[in-house]
Amino acid sequence: MSIVVQKFGGSSVGSPERMRRVARRIAETADAGNKVAVVVSAMGDTTDDLIALAQQLTTRPPAREMDMLLSTGEQISISLLAMTLQEMGYAAISLTGRQAGYHTCGTYAKAKIVAMDSVRVLDELNKGNIVIVAGFQGTDKRGEINTLGRGGSDTSAVALAVALEADVCEIFTDVDGVFTADPRVVRKAWKMPEISYDEMLEMAVMGALVLQPRSVELAKQYGVKLHVRSSFNHSEGTIVKEVACMYKDLEKELVVSGVAHDMNVLKTTIFGVPDSPGVAGEIFGRLAAEKINVDMIIQSGSRDTRQDISFTTGRDERHKIERILTEIVRQLPAESYMIIDTIAKVSVIGAGMITNPGVAATTFRTLAGIGCNIDMIATSEIRISCIIDETKVTEAALALHTAFGLDAAPAIDN
Amino acid sequence: MSIVVQKFGGSSVGSPERMRRVARRIAETADAGNKVAVVVSAMGDTTDDLIALAQQLTTRPPAREMDMLLSTGEQISISLLAMTLQEMGYAAISLTGRQAGYHTCGTYAKAKIVAMDSVRVLDELNKGNIVIVAGFQGTDKRGEINTLGRGGSDTSAVALAVALEADVCEIFTDVDGVFTADPRVVRKAWKMPEISYDEMLEMAVMGALVLQPRSVELAKQYGVKLHVRSSFNHSEGTIVKEVACMYKDLEKELVVSGVAHDMNVLKTTIFGVPDSPGVAGEIFGRLAAEKINVDMIIQSGSRDTRQDISFTTGRDERHKIERILTEIVRQLPAESYMIIDTIAKVSVIGAGMITNPGVAATTFRTLAGIGCNIDMIATSEIRISCIIDETKVTEAALALHTAFGLDAAPAIDN
């Protein structure tokens, strides 16, 4: 008998209708002879509604009380989902993060899972129950409720799969799986049957947010097989596992496995920053303290004792950045700063890159071929990202998809 | 430094506006130099909304999952109230039933508190925090969430006051205190400065539901001083304590301390019930199994081997009773049943009754004097209740209030 962990996001359970559909999906998995543990998020807009309520009462919601508040969202959805399954005639039980054994580190709003005690979940599975677990939450050693922060439910699901030694952790989404590029933009994009953890990580970081990076890292660490699939149909999705080797024709192994693009890019440049030790630490420390996620950073060569620093973030950070930089420019002092939001990021990703040094050259040549200027470049072992003008991003994604031989799906060895 | 426990119901915290008003009230109590622990219910309609959500998904909501669901209501209000106090500059912390140390018996939907571990609450109070505790809930020894059932938050507050050895447990309501009769009906009714636990209990049972009977019983058992007062103004309410002795003129001690009336009365009569052992047990066992609260029961003298049984309940039980009695009449068999809802209950209450045998006679004579027929009678040591026609109830309450000398408030020794 296999153990299957399934994870459903908030929009999947956003209404009684959808809740029933999710319950049917779970029931089918149980009917197929599996032990099923399900991690579920808060229903639809519940979390946003609770945040709005708090904002009516306080301008600075304290983190502990926000965790106390927000953790109710998942508690509501697990109880309703368990009831729905019981109504359909299935034995089911809901468990809060605490009851399911999630021990967290004690940091409110963005806790890490430090240990899992799966005794209760296993016990309920062995009694024949479908176990419905609240994602996104756990309790620390003092018994305080912690939430896991953004994307926490994916991480909850993977952690549960690790603890249960589950055969697979199915992540249900509103897309069919992981594609070689965004199919809405690149018509020839195709769903990859398999992908490695590292490639998935880069995809996630790239803004193709099918899975949260933390959960992929955890899956990689413990070798948990992930199955990213649609909650709307029964087609096979994309399997994420250690080594993806799916192509019959090994000689035609793909160097690049996907092209990702992201319009949510804001570039900030600080001009005339003093070239002295600690300045970069000061700037990015301030941004980090305000929880601003910085993606790419470029420091220009110094002219005399001053230099320019550019970095990219999400566009919704604009107001915070303006406030912080106005202060920083005065304090350092720097000359001025500038924010640009008419840019986008395009990336090529592939584990094959490590052994194929020509990928960067092909990328730059391809972009040049469509008359696309590259503003910033960032690379990892298996990814190359370029900041370009946002008007060029679709053309760039299409051109790179073609250039790296992705337009024709290869024969698949299933 | 005094320890004060305060309890606010759901309507008191039903909106951000009201939440702020409650927070100010709590802050005033803290400013006066008290250590304050607050028990709060779910906001306004939250509980009803959650029940409605469950009913969209299941026809028979399982009790365990309902407790999992409904306990989120209090968790939301405690976190929001703690935030509001913090916003106002007060140190405050919210605690769930589990964190506050409520150990319950394990019965879902109507758990009893079996023990309280007040270490955490005391610790937070000693740290200078105002402690906001979720009413209505606790956890059993397996870590399962139990709710306390109807009126549970009153009981939560009293239990906390017991555990903390609080100086007073203040129950905030939308009325100014406990009155000698319903002031909307009896214009001359006045607020009693003091009342005994037993009188309060009878008042509660009578439908003058200022306080839940369970909480009064608990307060009596441990001698917790209750203060029933308004959340809308700062006037003194009614103190509930062991012996109420408030009148200067002891000779003029009131035999009857209050008149209560209740329109929510439904009378069911079963005709021709077999006069054999176990029949009453069968009937009332079935009603109890469906959680129908039966108030008065009268068994008529038997004619031959058959008799009639009448009982009263709340009017909202009508449908359930019809269904159950249709079956019972067929099974026993009995001859038929009849349900009447054009009746009401009027009661006189007073600890002084025990030593004053004339109260029943005065009651019956007074009702007769206004041409009011008595349909059923029930008595306890400190209460006499009569079922009468509903059109007569206002007149009856006024007449009894006058007959027992309640119209003029006595001089009070405060």
Interface residues (C-beta under 8 A of the other chain):
Chain A: P16 M19 R20 L50 L53 A54 Q56 L57 T58 T59 R60 P61 P62 R64 E65 M66 M68 L69 S71 T72 Q75 I76 I78 S79 L80 A82 M83 T84 Q86 E87 I93 S94 T96 R98 Q99 G143 E144 I145
Chain B: P16 M19 R20 L50 L53 A54 Q56 L57 T58 T59 R60 P61 P62 R64 E65 M66 M68 L69 S71 T72 Q75 I76 I78 S79 L80 A82 M83 T84 Q86 E87 I93 S94 T96 R98 Q99 G143 E144 I145
